[in-house]
Amino acid sequence: MGVSGSGKSTLGAALAAKLDCSFLEGDAFHDPHSVAKMRGGQPLADCDRWPWLDRLGAAAKQAVASDGLTVVACSALKRSYREHLRDAIGAPCSFVLLDADHEILAGRVGNRPNHYMPKSLLVSQLATLERPAVDEPAMTLDAQAPVDELCELTLAWLARGDPR
């Protein structure tokens, strides 16, 4: 989880490869209207996000049912979004927040060719972000760390079985 440019997709794909499971890219579940809205520099509202989270949660539920495990890259900016996903999936879920400052994120977003998310929306995403509370099954990692290190830290945390 995290804002645009934090490395969710990169870490998610690497984790899925190490865990030998499916990987769901949350961006693929946005409807064309939401993509057009973001491409035009308009932040999504909750009414845009709920159907997206429903589609993503249903796909994750199906992947877990068929494979036992999946990795999902999703902004999950608010606690209510994370709770919604957990409810939709109906299986234990853990979240990894990839954290970085605005300058780093803006540089990354600005270097992604052909992506619909403009760096101008980072401000609204950062304003919307609700960092996981201590009672949530989540951990925070430095998004600037190498992906191999992020994978190892995540896998070790998951292996401990205590998602806090």
PERAWO-V764482 format. One record per backbone hydrogen bond with DSSP energy under -0.5 kcal/mol. NH is the residue of the N-H (numbers start at 1). CO is the residue of the C=O. E is the energy in kcal/mol with one decimal. If there is no record, write none. Layout:
nh = (NH/NH)
co = (CO/CO)
e = (E/E)
This chain:
nh = (2/6/11/12/13/14/15/16/17/18/19/20/21/22/24/25/26/26/28/29/30/35/36/37/38/39/40/41/42/43/48/49/50/52/53/54/55/56/57/58/59/60/61/62/63/64/65/66/67/68/69/71/73/74/82/83/84/85/86/87/88/89/90/91/95/97/97/98/98/99/99/105/106/107/108/109/110/111/111/112/113/115/118/118/121/122/123/125/126/127/128/129/130/131/136/138/139/141/143/143/145/150/151/152/153/154/155/156/157/158/159/160/161/161/162/163)
co = (75/3/7/8/9/10/11/12/13/14/15/16/16/69/71/23/24/73/25/26/27/31/32/33/34/35/36/38/37/41/45/45/46/48/49/50/51/52/53/54/55/56/57/58/59/60/61/62/63/64/63/22/24/72/78/79/80/81/82/83/84/85/86/86/137/95/139/1/96/97/141/101/102/103/104/105/106/107/108/109/111/112/38/116/118/119/120/121/122/123/124/125/77/129/133/136/95/97/99/141/142/146/147/148/149/150/151/152/153/154/155/156/157/158/157/161)
e = (-1.1/-1.7/-2.7/-3.0/-2.5/-1.9/-3.0/-2.6/-2.0/-2.2/-2.7/-0.8/-2.2/-0.7/-2.9/-0.5/-0.8/-2.4/-1.7/-1.9/-1.3/-2.1/-2.6/-2.3/-2.6/-3.0/-1.8/-2.3/-2.6/-0.5/-1.4/-1.7/-2.5/-0.8/-3.0/-2.3/-2.3/-2.7/-2.9/-2.3/-2.1/-2.5/-2.6/-2.2/-2.3/-2.7/-2.4/-2.2/-2.9/-2.1/-0.5/-2.1/-2.7/-0.6/-2.0/-2.8/-2.1/-2.4/-2.5/-2.6/-2.5/-2.7/-2.4/-0.5/-2.6/-0.5/-3.0/-2.4/-0.6/-0.7/-2.9/-2.3/-3.0/-1.9/-2.1/-3.0/-2.3/-0.7/-0.9/-1.4/-0.8/-1.1/-0.6/-0.9/-1.8/-1.5/-0.5/-2.3/-3.1/-1.9/-1.8/-2.0/-3.7/-0.7/-2.0/-2.2/-1.9/-3.0/-2.8/-0.6/-2.0/-2.3/-2.6/-2.3/-2.6/-2.3/-3.0/-2.4/-2.1/-2.7/-2.3/-1.4/-0.6/-1.1/-0.5/-0.7)
